[in-house]
Amino acid sequence: MITWTISQMQRKADDGFVIHVWYRVDDVDGQYSSVATGECDYTQTGPDFVPYDELTQDMVVGWVKDSLGAEQVAALEANLDAQLDAQKQVALGMPW
């Protein structure tokens, strides 16, 4: 299961506008897991300002995905799935 989370945000002190977001994407399947991290920058343009105390994680994850674009989001998630598949192809242990 793939989960997107926001690990940190940087905002302007005067109005709370978010200017930088750090994100994490986890893919977990039982005992197997893979992770990707990244960052996005934002500039104050347009009338779509949301007050800082009204932001939700889902809202900011949406911003990140929009910033990356559908193709890059799909590629990132496919890469995480491929890492899980690769992990499932090897095993640890001894025959005794």
MIRO-30397 format. One record per residue: residue number from 1; x, y, z of N, C-alpha, C in turn; residue in three letters. Coordinates in steps of 0.02 Angstrom, whole numbers. Layout:
<atoms>
+------+--------+--------+--------+--------+--------+--------+--------+--------+--------+------+
: resi :     nx :     ny :     nz :    cax :    cay :    caz :     cx :     cy :     cz : resn :
+------+--------+--------+--------+--------+--------+--------+--------+--------+--------+------+
:  NUM :      X :      Y :      Z :      X :      Y :      Z :      X :      Y :      Z :  ALA :
...
+------+--------+--------+--------+--------+--------+--------+--------+--------+--------+------+
</atoms>
This chain:
<atoms>
+------+--------+--------+--------+--------+--------+--------+--------+--------+--------+------+
: resi :     nx :     ny :     nz :    cax :    cay :    caz :     cx :     cy :     cz : resn :
+------+--------+--------+--------+--------+--------+--------+--------+--------+--------+------+
:    1 :     42 :    -59 :      0 :      0 :      0 :      0 :     44 :     62 :      0 :  MET :
:    2 :     30 :    108 :    -43 :     69 :    169 :    -49 :     36 :    224 :     -7 :  ILE :
:    3 :     78 :    258 :     33 :     54 :    312 :     76 :     98 :    373 :     66 :  THR :
:    4 :     66 :    429 :     52 :    101 :    493 :     46 :     92 :    532 :    111 :  TRP :
:    5 :    147 :    559 :    138 :    143 :    601 :    198 :    187 :    663 :    189 :  THR :
:    6 :    169 :    714 :    226 :    209 :    775 :    227 :    252 :    772 :    290 :  ILE :
:    7 :    318 :    775 :    282 :    363 :    769 :    339 :    381 :    837 :    370 :  SER :
:    8 :    376 :    891 :    330 :    392 :    957 :    356 :    370 :   1010 :    306 :  GLN :
:    9 :    355 :   1069 :    331 :    339 :   1126 :    287 :    375 :   1188 :    313 :  MET :
:   10 :    393 :   1231 :    266 :    422 :   1296 :    283 :    373 :   1349 :    258 :  GLN :
:   11 :    360 :   1400 :    300 :    311 :   1451 :    281 :    339 :   1520 :    295 :  ARG :
:   12 :    308 :   1570 :    263 :    325 :   1640 :    277 :    296 :   1658 :    345 :  LYS :
:   13 :    336 :   1690 :    387 :    315 :   1706 :    455 :    259 :   1758 :    456 :  ALA :
:   14 :    259 :   1804 :    407 :    210 :   1858 :    410 :    139 :   1838 :    392 :  ASP :
:   15 :    131 :   1791 :    343 :     63 :   1773 :    323 :     50 :   1698 :    322 :  ASP :
:   16 :    100 :   1657 :    338 :     90 :   1585 :    340 :     91 :   1550 :    274 :  GLY :
:   17 :    107 :   1586 :    219 :    109 :   1554 :    153 :    163 :   1501 :    151 :  PHE :
:   18 :    145 :   1440 :    132 :    193 :   1385 :    128 :    237 :   1393 :     67 :  VAL :
:   19 :    303 :   1394 :     79 :    350 :   1405 :     24 :    392 :   1343 :      8 :  ILE :
:   20 :    393 :   1294 :     54 :    433 :   1234 :     42 :    401 :   1175 :     79 :  HIS :
:   21 :    397 :   1118 :     45 :    366 :   1059 :     74 :    413 :   1000 :     64 :  VAL :
:   22 :    423 :    962 :    117 :    460 :    899 :    114 :    409 :    843 :    119 :  TRP :
:   23 :    414 :    794 :     74 :    365 :    739 :     74 :    400 :    671 :     76 :  TYR :
:   24 :    360 :    621 :     94 :    385 :    552 :     98 :    331 :    507 :     68 :  ARG :
:   25 :    353 :    457 :     30 :    308 :    409 :      1 :    331 :    339 :     23 :  VAL :
:   26 :    287 :    304 :     58 :    302 :    237 :     82 :    260 :    186 :     44 :  ASP :
:   27 :    291 :    130 :     27 :    256 :     75 :     -5 :    269 :     14 :     39 :  ASP :
:   28 :    217 :    -15 :     66 :    225 :    -71 :    113 :    181 :   -129 :     90 :  VAL :
:   29 :    211 :   -189 :     90 :    174 :   -250 :     75 :    199 :   -303 :    123 :  ASP :
:   30 :    164 :   -311 :    179 :    185 :   -359 :    230 :    252 :   -339 :    259 :  GLY :
:   31 :    301 :   -383 :    254 :    367 :   -370 :    283 :    412 :   -329 :    236 :  GLN :
:   32 :    389 :   -315 :    176 :    429 :   -279 :    127 :    408 :   -205 :    125 :  TYR :
:   33 :    459 :   -162 :    117 :    443 :    -91 :    113 :    495 :    -54 :     71 :  SER :
:   34 :    472 :      1 :     41 :    517 :     45 :      4 :    493 :    116 :     18 :  SER :
:   35 :    539 :    164 :     11 :    523 :    233 :     27 :    557 :    280 :    -22 :  VAL :
:   36 :    524 :    336 :    -35 :    552 :    391 :    -75 :    538 :    455 :    -38 :  ALA :
:   37 :    583 :    503 :    -44 :    573 :    569 :    -14 :    587 :    622 :    -66 :  THR :
:   38 :    560 :    682 :    -54 :    572 :    736 :   -100 :    550 :    802 :    -70 :  GLY :
:   39 :    558 :    855 :   -110 :    542 :    923 :    -89 :    510 :    961 :   -147 :  GLU :
:   40 :    467 :   1009 :   -130 :    437 :   1053 :   -179 :    439 :   1125 :   -153 :  CYS :
:   41 :    449 :   1172 :   -198 :    447 :   1244 :   -181 :    384 :   1274 :   -209 :  ASP :
:   42 :    359 :   1326 :   -174 :    298 :   1360 :   -196 :    308 :   1436 :   -192 :  TYR :
:   43 :    277 :   1471 :   -238 :    279 :   1544 :   -237 :    208 :   1571 :   -233 :  THR :
:   44 :    201 :   1630 :   -205 :    135 :   1660 :   -195 :    110 :   1689 :   -260 :  GLN :
:   45 :     66 :   1653 :   -293 :     34 :   1677 :   -354 :    -40 :   1659 :   -352 :  THR :
:   46 :    -80 :   1699 :   -381 :   -151 :   1685 :   -386 :   -189 :   1696 :   -321 :  GLY :
:   47 :   -254 :   1689 :   -324 :   -297 :   1703 :   -267 :   -313 :   1642 :   -223 :  PRO :
:   48 :   -278 :   1587 :   -233 :   -296 :   1524 :   -200 :   -262 :   1514 :   -133 :  ASP :
:   49 :   -245 :   1567 :    -98 :   -211 :   1562 :    -34 :   -257 :   1529 :     18 :  PHE :
:   50 :   -231 :   1480 :     53 :   -267 :   1447 :    108 :   -231 :   1464 :    173 :  VAL :
:   51 :   -266 :   1492 :    222 :   -232 :   1508 :    285 :   -197 :   1447 :    315 :  PRO :
:   52 :   -138 :   1459 :    343 :    -96 :   1405 :    368 :   -133 :   1359 :    417 :  TYR :
:   53 :   -172 :   1387 :    462 :   -206 :   1345 :    512 :   -266 :   1307 :    484 :  ASP :
:   54 :   -281 :   1317 :    420 :   -335 :   1280 :    388 :   -309 :   1224 :    341 :  GLU :
:   55 :   -244 :   1219 :    335 :   -215 :   1167 :    292 :   -224 :   1098 :    322 :  LEU :
:   56 :   -231 :   1049 :    278 :   -232 :    979 :    299 :   -177 :    942 :    262 :  THR :
:   57 :   -157 :    885 :    289 :   -106 :    846 :    255 :   -130 :    824 :    186 :  GLN :
:   58 :   -193 :    804 :    180 :   -219 :    784 :    115 :   -215 :    841 :     64 :  ASP :
:   59 :   -229 :    901 :     87 :   -226 :    960 :     43 :   -154 :    970 :     17 :  MET :
:   60 :   -106 :    967 :     62 :    -36 :    980 :     44 :     -9 :    923 :      1 :  VAL :
:   61 :    -28 :    861 :     16 :     -9 :    804 :    -27 :    -36 :    816 :    -97 :  VAL :
:   62 :    -96 :    842 :   -103 :   -123 :    858 :   -169 :    -81 :    910 :   -205 :  GLY :
:   63 :    -58 :    961 :   -168 :    -13 :   1011 :   -198 :     49 :    978 :   -225 :  TRP :
:   64 :     79 :    933 :   -184 :    141 :    900 :   -205 :    129 :    859 :   -268 :  VAL :
:   65 :     76 :    820 :   -268 :     61 :    779 :   -327 :     48 :    822 :   -389 :  LYS :
:   66 :     13 :    878 :   -380 :      2 :    924 :   -436 :     68 :    953 :   -461 :  ASP :
:   67 :    112 :    971 :   -414 :    177 :    999 :   -432 :    219 :    948 :   -472 :  SER :
:   68 :    216 :    885 :   -451 :    255 :    833 :   -485 :    225 :    816 :   -552 :  LEU :
:   69 :    160 :    816 :   -556 :    125 :    796 :   -617 :    108 :    722 :   -616 :  GLY :
:   70 :     54 :    705 :   -647 :     28 :    636 :   -645 :     79 :    585 :   -670 :  ALA :
:   71 :    116 :    603 :   -722 :    165 :    556 :   -750 :    221 :    541 :   -701 :  GLU :
:   72 :    246 :    592 :   -668 :    301 :    582 :   -620 :    276 :    545 :   -558 :  GLN :
:   73 :    215 :    560 :   -535 :    186 :    525 :   -478 :    180 :    450 :   -494 :  VAL :
:   74 :    154 :    435 :   -554 :    146 :    366 :   -575 :    214 :    331 :   -579 :  ALA :
:   75 :    264 :    365 :   -605 :    331 :    335 :   -611 :    362 :    323 :   -542 :  ALA :
:   76 :    353 :    370 :   -497 :    380 :    362 :   -429 :    347 :    302 :   -395 :  LEU :
:   77 :    281 :    297 :   -399 :    246 :    241 :   -367 :    264 :    175 :   -400 :  GLU :
:   78 :    272 :    174 :   -466 :    293 :    113 :   -501 :    362 :     92 :   -480 :  ALA :
:   79 :    407 :    140 :   -470 :    474 :    125 :   -447 :    473 :     94 :   -377 :  ASN :
:   80 :    431 :    120 :   -333 :    425 :     92 :   -266 :    398 :     20 :   -269 :  LEU :
:   81 :    348 :      9 :   -311 :    322 :    -59 :   -321 :    376 :   -106 :   -347 :  ASP :
:   82 :    417 :    -82 :   -393 :    471 :   -123 :   -421 :    522 :   -140 :   -367 :  ALA :
:   83 :    536 :    -93 :   -322 :    582 :   -107 :   -267 :    554 :   -162 :   -222 :  GLN :
:   84 :    488 :   -160 :   -209 :    457 :   -213 :   -169 :    463 :   -280 :   -204 :  LEU :
:   85 :    448 :   -281 :   -269 :    453 :   -343 :   -307 :    524 :   -372 :   -305 :  ASP :
:   86 :    574 :   -328 :   -310 :    644 :   -350 :   -307 :    660 :   -380 :   -238 :  ALA :
:   87 :    635 :   -350 :   -186 :    647 :   -377 :   -118 :    617 :   -446 :   -111 :  GLN :
:   88 :    560 :   -458 :   -142 :    526 :   -523 :   -136 :    563 :   -579 :   -174 :  LYS :
:   89 :    610 :   -560 :   -216 :    647 :   -609 :   -256 :    708 :   -637 :   -220 :  GLN :
:   90 :    724 :   -611 :   -162 :    782 :   -636 :   -124 :    760 :   -657 :    -55 :  VAL :
:   91 :    799 :   -703 :    -25 :    782 :   -727 :     41 :    845 :   -735 :     82 :  ALA :
:   92 :    839 :   -724 :    146 :    893 :   -734 :    194 :    882 :   -800 :    230 :  LEU :
:   93 :    934 :   -827 :    256 :    927 :   -888 :    296 :    981 :   -938 :    281 :  GLY :
:   94 :    980 :   -992 :    319 :   1026 :  -1047 :    311 :    987 :  -1113 :    311 :  MET :
:   95 :   1012 :  -1163 :    278 :    974 :  -1225 :    272 :    975 :  -1268 :    335 :  PRO :
:   96 :   1010 :  -1249 :    386 :   1011 :  -1290 :    447 :    974 :  -1259 :    504 :  TRP :
+------+--------+--------+--------+--------+--------+--------+--------+--------+--------+------+
</atoms>
